[in-house]
């Protein structure tokens, strides 16, 4: 969104400059910046598939620079989402690529499945844990407690993802983090 606004502002400034100097401009169109599309495969997420789909939709509603879409037949997914009996965690690879585990251990303890999904997808989008943290911070994870069901990133988290993808090159590596991110 910020890149689009900058592009539009630059185009408007050029039009004003040309009109003041007597130059002619037929038409100037703002060129929208396309979102980087990442696919996810929730086929192994078992009973959490709808929570994973909702977590992806929340990111799509929250940021412009990246769009999460379910993988189509014959396509290789950027993100694999699996269910297991452990604690939720993410194994990020390069920015926008990796594996997410929706662990039943946290669900059994009362943590919200949509918040877990959105949080773990946040790691794949380049966000680190922010512990301890308040419920208003999606990346505070489990430190917000089981009563926290907020699955939405806050303004700082949105801005960080926009920055990560607002010109990201394919294969860019997120900020250094060692190994598995366990929440």
C-alpha positions in Angstrom: 0.0 0.0 0.0 2.8 2.4 0.9 4.6 1.7 -2.4 1.4 2.3 -4.3 0.8 5.6 -2.6 4.4 6.7 -3.2 4.0 5.8 -6.9 0.8 7.7 -7.2 2.3 10.7 -5.4 5.3 10.7 -7.7 3.0 10.6 -10.8 0.9 13.5 -9.5 4.1 15.5 -8.8 5.3 14.9 -12.4 1.9 16.0 -13.8 1.9 19.2 -11.8 5.5 19.9 -12.9 4.7 19.3 -16.5 1.6 21.5 -16.5 3.5 24.3 -14.9 6.2 24.2 -17.5 3.8 23.9 -20.4 4.5 20.3 -21.2 1.8 18.0 -22.4 0.7 14.8 -20.8 -1.9 12.6 -22.5 -2.6 10.4 -19.5 -0.8 9.2 -16.5 -1.9 5.9 -14.9 -0.7 4.7 -11.6 0.9 1.3 -11.9 -0.2 -0.9 -9.0 2.4 -3.0 -7.3 1.3 -6.7 -7.5 1.2 -8.6 -4.2 3.7 -11.5 -4.0 1.6 -14.6 -4.1 2.5 -17.4 -1.7 0.7 -20.7 -1.8 0.0 -22.9 1.2 -0.9 -26.6 1.5 -3.2 -27.2 4.5 -3.9 -30.8 3.4 -2.0 -32.2 6.4 -3.5 -29.8 8.9 -6.3 -32.3 9.7 -9.0 -30.7 12.0 -7.3 -27.3 11.8 -7.8 -26.7 8.1 -10.6 -24.1 8.5 -8.4 -22.3 11.1 -5.5 -22.3 8.7 -7.7 -20.9 5.9 -9.0 -18.2 8.3 -5.4 -17.4 9.4 -4.4 -16.9 5.8 -7.4 -14.8 5.1 -6.6 -12.6 8.1 -3.1 -11.9 6.6 -4.7 -11.2 3.2 -7.1 -8.7 4.8 -4.2 -7.1 6.8 -1.4 -6.5 4.2 -1.1 -5.6 0.6 2.4 -6.8 -0.3 1.7 -10.5 0.0 -1.2 -12.8 -0.6 -1.7 -16.3 0.7 -3.6 -18.7 -1.5 -4.4 -22.4 -1.2 -2.2 -24.5 -3.4 -3.8 -25.9 -6.6 -3.4 -29.4 -7.9 0.0 -30.0 -9.4 1.4 -26.8 -7.8 4.2 -26.9 -5.3 3.3 -24.9 -2.1 5.5 -22.3 -0.5 4.1 -23.2 2.9 3.2 -26.6 4.2 0.9 -26.7 7.2 0.7 -29.9 9.3 -1.0 -31.0 12.5 0.8 -32.9 15.2 0.6 -33.6 18.9 3.4 -31.3 19.9 3.5 -27.5 20.5 2.8 -25.2 17.6 6.0 -24.1 15.7 7.3 -22.9 12.4 10.3 -23.9 10.4 10.9 -20.9 8.1 13.1 -21.3 5.1 13.7 -18.4 2.8 11.2 -15.5 3.2 7.7 -16.8 2.4 8.7 -20.4 2.5 8.6 -23.1 5.2 6.6 -25.5 7.3 4.1 -24.7 10.0 2.9 -27.2 12.7 -0.4 -26.6 14.4 0.3 -28.5 17.6 -2.5 -30.1 19.5 -0.7 -29.6 22.8 -1.5 -25.8 22.8 -5.0 -26.5 21.5 -5.6 -29.0 24.3 -4.4 -26.3 26.8 -7.1 -23.9 25.5 -5.2 -21.7 22.9 -7.2 -20.4 20.0 -6.6 -22.3 16.7 -7.1 -19.3 14.5 -4.7 -17.2 16.5 -2.2 -20.1 16.4 -2.5 -20.3 12.6 -2.1 -16.6 12.0 0.8 -16.4 14.4 2.7 -19.3 12.8 2.0 -18.0 9.3 3.5 -14.7 10.6 6.8 -16.5 11.2 6.8 -17.6 7.6 6.2 -14.0 6.6 9.4 -13.0 8.5 8.1 -12.0 11.9 9.8 -13.2 15.1 8.2 -13.9 18.5 7.7 -10.9 20.7 7.6 -12.4 24.1 6.3 -11.5 26.6 3.6 -9.5 24.9 0.1 -8.3 25.2 -2.9 -9.9 23.4 -2.9 -7.0 20.9 0.4 -8.4 19.5 -0.2 -11.4 17.4 3.4 -12.4 17.6 3.3 -12.4 21.5 2.0 -16.0 21.0 1.3 -18.0 24.1 2.5 -15.2 26.5 -0.9 -13.5 25.9 -2.6 -16.4 27.6 -5.4 -18.8 26.7 -8.0 -16.1 27.1 -6.5 -14.2 24.1 -8.2 -15.0 20.9 -7.0 -12.0 18.8 -5.8 -13.4 15.5 -5.0 -10.0 13.9 -1.5 -8.5 13.5 -1.1 -5.0 15.0 0.1 -2.0 13.0 3.8 -2.7 13.6 3.5 -6.3 12.6 1.6 -5.3 9.4 4.2 -2.7 8.6 7.0 -5.2 9.1 5.4 -7.7 6.7 4.8 -4.9 4.2 8.5 -4.0 4.4 9.5 -7.7 4.1 7.6 -8.1 0.9 7.2 -4.6 -0.5 10.1 -5.2 -2.9 11.4 -8.5 -1.7 13.4 -10.6 -4.1 12.5 -14.2 -4.5 14.6 -16.2 -2.1 15.3 -13.4 0.3 16.1 -14.8 3.8 14.2 -13.4 6.8 16.1 -11.9 9.7 18.5 -14.5 11.2 16.8 -16.9 13.5 18.2 -20.2 14.5 16.2 -23.4 13.8 12.7 -23.9 14.7 10.5 -21.2 16.1 8.5 -22.8 18.9 5.7 -20.8 20.4 
